[in-house]
Amino acid sequence: MSTIEALEKQLAAYRLLDETSDAIPFRLAPDLSRLLYVGPQAERLLGIAQAHWLVPGFLDARLSDEQRAATLEQFRIVIEFGASHEAEFRLLRDDGSWAWIRCTMRAFDGMVAGHLLDITLRQRLTADHAQLQRLEAVGRLASGIAHEINTPLQFIGHSLEFLGEALQELLPGASAELRADSEEALARCNEGIERVTALVRSMRTFVHAGAPQKTPADLADLLRSAIAISASEHRAVASIVTELAAIPKVRCFPGELGQVFLNLIVNAAQAIAETKRRGTITVSTRVDGDAAVIAIADTGGGIPEHARARVFEPFFTTKEIGRGTGQGLAIARAVLDRHAGSIDFTTELGRGTTFTVRLPLTSLPA
């Protein structure tokens, strides 16, 4: 074998290695206007067709708006100073979702050359962990508030009981109208106390779960608590229908699941509100084999087709500014992953959406 043949064989072996690894080789034109080359594995690993990578203006079109200028500036620094560099940024996939990329690059023969690595899963896990930490903090705060409210509620309840007994002794000599008004006022006070007490009880059930390990929980209780806590969101726009079949207690982090149910009910109420007509939210449970199944259905407008692949993506939302942060469903997915469960949905435009949660009934490790 000649020297040239040996070199060609080594080059072929190197290229095979480079184009089949998870690190995707690329070369970028000096003016950053287009990619001159990208490894064939880019389509498989990042979900962007091979031909799309080489279209002029690819980076301008595929970088996120908030990162575009800063990312292109990092490529320019490599060209200008000839230095090696690393950057992380998001690229828009062909299906409309985002891939997080780590790019290692250096100046090479007047171009930028390097490798792209998909770090989407790492970014997702990092975001999920941060979301869960925030959820735990909110749970601890809500638990403390519920405890603080409960004590004065007991004082008020005992005082109303005393006033009721006192009025029974004082009112017989008063006019019929005064007796009626006094009894009605006392009844309204007692009704108000009962409603606040029920809400506090729901909050305590809801956040009982700041516990550091899984505990057996009644899913029906968690759902009722989530319905009570979210009343201000759904009372004016929807009727609540509950179909809570008897199911065994599930070993879980109750507060985290409570947050999932709360987010789903609030989302359902907001979806109905957007239709400008009163609707129905149906909350149901059932057993399916070795899984508990919870369904939360609304009669809203349904999820637009272009958004369906992205609903669990952190910070993605179809709601107007101020109505949603895009965190609720991302948190829900993270929580269900932590419980070895799943969350999915079916939707139909003009008819509504049903989110379905599945949780294993088998004992889970703490």
Long-range contacts (C-beta under 8 A, 24 or more apart in sequence): 22-117, 22-118, 23-104, 23-115, 23-116, 23-117, 24-115, 24-116, 24-117, 25-113, 25-114, 25-115, 26-53, 26-113, 26-114, 26-115, 26-116, 27-108, 27-111, 27-112, 27-113, 28-75, 28-105, 28-111, 28-112, 28-113, 29-111, 30-79, 30-110, 30-111, 30-112, 32-59, 32-72, 32-75, 32-76, 32-79, 32-112, 33-57, 34-58, 35-59, 36-111, 38-116, 42-116, 45-118, 46-91, 46-93, 46-99, 46-101, 46-116, 46-118, 47-93, 47-94, 47-95, 47-97, 47-99, 48-91, 48-93, 48-94, 48-99, 49-94, 52-94, 61-92, 62-91, 62-92, 63-89, 63-90, 63-91, 63-92, 64-89, 64-90, 64-92, 64-98, 75-105, 75-112, 78-105, 78-106, 78-107, 78-112, 79-107, 79-110, 79-112, 81-107, 82-106, 82-107, 83-107, 88-119, 95-309, 96-306, 96-309, 96-310, 97-309, 97-310, 97-313, 98-313, 124-314, 127-314, 127-330, 128-330, 128-331, 128-333, 128-334, 128-337, 131-314, 131-327, 131-330, 131-331, 131-334, 132-256, 132-331, 132-334, 132-335, 132-338, 135-255, 135-256, 135-259, 135-331, 135-335, 136-210, 136-255, 138-259, 139-207, 139-209, 139-210, 139-255, 139-259, 140-207, 140-210, 142-203, 142-206, 142-207, 143-203, 143-204, 143-207, 143-208, 143-210, 145-203, 146-200, 146-203, 146-204, 146-207, 147-204, 149-196, 149-200, 150-200, 150-204, 153-193, 153-196, 153-197, 153-200, 156-193, 157-193, 157-197, 160-186, 160-189, 160-190, 160-193, 164-190, 198-228, 199-228, 199-229, 201-225, 202-226, 202-228, 202-229, 203-229, 205-254, 205-258, 206-254, 206-255, 206-258, 206-262, 207-255, 207-258, 208-254, 208-255, 209-253, 209-254, 209-255, 209-256, 209-257, 209-258, 210-255, 211-253, 211-254, 211-255, 213-366, 214-251, 214-252, 214-253, 214-364, 214-365, 214-366, 215-251, 215-252, 215-253, 215-254, 216-249, 216-250, 216-251, 217-249, 217-250, 217-251, 217-252, 217-254, 217-257, 218-249, 219-247, 219-249, 219-250, 219-257, 219-285, 219-292, 219-294, 219-359, 220-244, 220-247, 220-285, 222-254, 222-257, 222-258, 222-261, 223-261, 223-283, 223-285, 223-294, 225-258, 226-258, 226-261, 226-262, 226-265, 227-265, 227-283, 229-262, 230-262, 230-265, 230-266, 230-269, 233-265, 233-266, 233-269, 233-270, 234-265, 234-266, 234-268, 234-269, 234-272, 234-281, 237-269, 237-272, 237-273, 237-278, 237-279, 238-268, 238-269, 238-272, 238-278, 238-279, 238-280, 238-281, 238-298, 238-299, 239-278, 239-279, 239-280, 239-281, 240-280, 240-281, 240-283, 241-280, 241-281, 241-282, 241-283, 242-282, 242-283, 242-284, 243-282, 243-283, 243-284, 243-285, 244-283, 244-284, 244-285, 245-284, 245-285, 245-286, 245-287, 247-285, 247-286, 247-287, 247-292, 247-361, 248-287, 248-292, 248-361, 250-292, 250-359, 250-360, 250-361, 251-363, 251-364, 252-339, 252-359, 252-364, 253-335, 253-338, 253-339, 256-335, 256-338, 256-339, 257-335, 257-339, 257-359, 259-331, 259-332, 259-335, 260-331, 260-332, 260-335, 260-336, 260-343, 260-357, 261-294, 261-296, 263-328, 263-329, 263-331, 263-332, 264-296, 264-328, 264-332, 264-355, 264-357, 265-296, 266-328, 267-298, 267-328, 267-329, 267-355, 268-296, 268-297, 268-298, 268-300, 268-353, 268-355, 269-298, 270-300, 270-319, 270-323, 270-324, 271-298, 271-300, 271-301, 271-302, 271-352, 271-353, 272-298, 272-299, 272-300, 274-300, 274-301, 275-299, 275-300, 275-301, 279-352, 287-361, 288-358, 290-360, 290-361, 290-362, 291-341, 291-358, 291-359, 291-360, 291-361, 292-358, 292-359, 292-360, 292-361, 293-356, 293-357, 293-358, 294-356, 294-357, 294-358, 294-359, 295-354, 295-355, 295-356, 295-357, 296-354, 296-355, 296-357, 297-352, 297-353, 297-354, 297-355, 298-352, 298-353, 298-354, 299-351, 299-352, 300-352, 300-353, 301-349, 301-350, 301-352, 302-347, 302-348, 302-349, 302-350, 302-351, 302-352, 302-353, 303-345, 303-347, 303-353, 304-349, 305-349, 308-347, 311-345, 312-343, 332-357, 339-364, 340-364
